[in-house]
Amino acid sequence: MLKKSYTKTGAKCRVTFKLPAEVQAETAVLCGEFNEWDATTNPMKQLKDGSFSATVSLPADHTYRFRYLLDGERWENDWEADAYAPNQYGVDDSIVIV
């Protein structure tokens, strides 16, 4: 799930990425074009209900590819992303439009 909150100037957008507990993971990391797909930059916090959450501030008027890396080995898309686009590995990436 994506929750967006724009600054008053509209130049930046705080995006909260939330992954439901149904993914059944011990750890989750938010990876995407905004962090060069780095699996250490945006670890997600596990909430009491078992879901995961991470918030990042992104420049507005852009489209970003992203995915979640679960337990360091399993990739998952956001089930409520703004869009999806195929990647070079033969699967889709999630898209967030800000």
C-alpha angles and dihedrals in degrees: 000000000000125000117187130198119178125207117246090259091048091229095116136032127204106216121194112203114201127188119194123238089246089084086076097213135149094212136016132191127192109227128178150122090292091065099028090254090290111169093207105047102074113028111178122235116238111228127213092262091056095255122123129230138187131170125205133177112231133184109257126241093046139108119222133193116220145161138181121249109211122200090346093286115053124073120211131183124221107261091213101039120147090246143334131237131188117249134204091268094066097255134091129265121213116246129214117193116202 
